[in-house]
Amino acid sequence: MIQLYFAPGACSFVPHVGLEAIRAAAGADFEPRLVKLHKGEQRTPEYLAINPNAQVPVLVVDGKPLNQIVAICDYLDRRFPEAGLLPTEPWARAQAMSQLAWMNNTAHPTFNHVFMPERYADSDAARAEVRARAATAFRGQLERVQQWCAAAAPLWFGERVSFHDAYAFTLLRWGGFAGIDPESLPGYRAYVERVMSAPAVAAALARERIKLDTYKAA
Ligand SMILES: N[C@@H](CCC(=O)N[C@@H](CS)C(=O)NCC(=O)O)C(=O)O
């Protein structure tokens, strides 16, 4: 039995899409478990027992928890190779893991500084500065993703949807919260439209009740 602890719109969307793709390709089911981050459910003793980092996602496999997106994606791909989620040729796979790690350990923490500046500075002025610097850096990082997805034909690794497609969607959606209009990244925006119409992505979007609608013009 596989369970995924997730929160709508969070980075847990990445394994969520992978699990929907696995369900379609391999017939393996999973149980989605909603975590209400805004209510602090990630900090309850029960949740900390499965993830002491107080974060989503957590994948629980036969009662055993696994956290960290990169590790979860690697596990899911090796366990369900029939879903074709990641390249198998060693160099192509290493490049794929390099991109996934960068999204997770570089672009993602930059966004945290935009979304939660109170975790990084005390005064209102310092928080505004942290947020502004991070929003500028995040824009540059989205431009790098746009360069990568220019090669996507039609999706990151071809016809089959992957974790990278889901992370690319998530980062562009978060861009709206950083004041970045997706229309200002037209290649990225067009690619994300394709991603959103992939059945596994559409299923995860529907469960999380999210869209690419976070940008509000000032
Ligand atoms: N490196 C971690 C990042 C996880 C993470 O940042 N999760 C966020 C949601 S996108 C979270 O649960 N935040 C809750 C909080 O900070 O209170 C991973 O790969 O799992």
The ligand as an SDF file (V2000), in Angstrom:
LIG
                    3D

 20 19  0  0  0  0  0  0  0  0999 V2000
   13.3050   19.4250    0.1420 N   0  0  0  0  0  0  0  0  0  0  0  0
   11.9750   19.1180    0.5570 C   0  0  0  0  0  0  0  0  0  0  0  0
   11.1120   20.3590    0.3970 C   0  0  0  0  0  0  0  0  0  0  0  0
    9.7170   20.1430    0.9470 C   0  0  0  0  0  0  0  0  0  0  0  0
    8.9840   21.4700    1.1650 C   0  0  0  0  0  0  0  0  0  0  0  0
    9.5590   22.5590    1.1120 O   0  0  0  0  0  0  0  0  0  0  0  0
    7.6610   21.3510    1.4170 N   0  0  0  0  0  0  0  0  0  0  0  0
    6.8560   22.5130    1.7120 C   0  0  0  0  0  0  0  0  0  0  0  0
    5.7080   22.6420    0.7200 C   0  0  0  0  0  0  0  0  0  0  0  0
    6.2490   23.0340   -0.9190 S   0  0  0  0  0  0  0  0  0  0  0  0
    6.2240   22.3540    3.0830 C   0  0  0  0  0  0  0  0  0  0  0  0
    5.7440   21.3000    3.4330 O   0  0  0  0  0  0  0  0  0  0  0  0
    6.2090   23.4380    3.8640 N   0  0  0  0  0  0  0  0  0  0  0  0
    5.5550   23.4420    5.1330 C   0  0  0  0  0  0  0  0  0  0  0  0
    6.1610   24.4290    6.0550 C   0  0  0  0  0  0  0  0  0  0  0  0
    7.2500   24.9470    5.7190 O   0  0  0  0  0  0  0  0  0  0  0  0
    5.5700   24.6810    7.1170 O   0  0  0  0  0  0  0  0  0  0  0  0
   11.4430   17.9510   -0.2600 C   0  0  0  0  0  0  0  0  0  0  0  0
   11.9830   17.6880   -1.3300 O   0  0  0  0  0  0  0  0  0  0  0  0
   10.5340   17.2410    0.1850 O   0  0  0  0  0  0  0  0  0  0  0  0
  1  2  1  0
  2  3  1  0
  2 18  1  0
  3  4  1  0
  4  5  1  0
  5  6  2  0
  5  7  1  0
  7  8  1  0
  8  9  1  0
  8 11  1  0
  9 10  1  0
 11 12  2  0
 11 13  1  0
 13 14  1  0
 14 15  1  0
 15 16  2  0
 15 17  1  0
 18 19  2  0
 18 20  1  0
M  END
$$$$
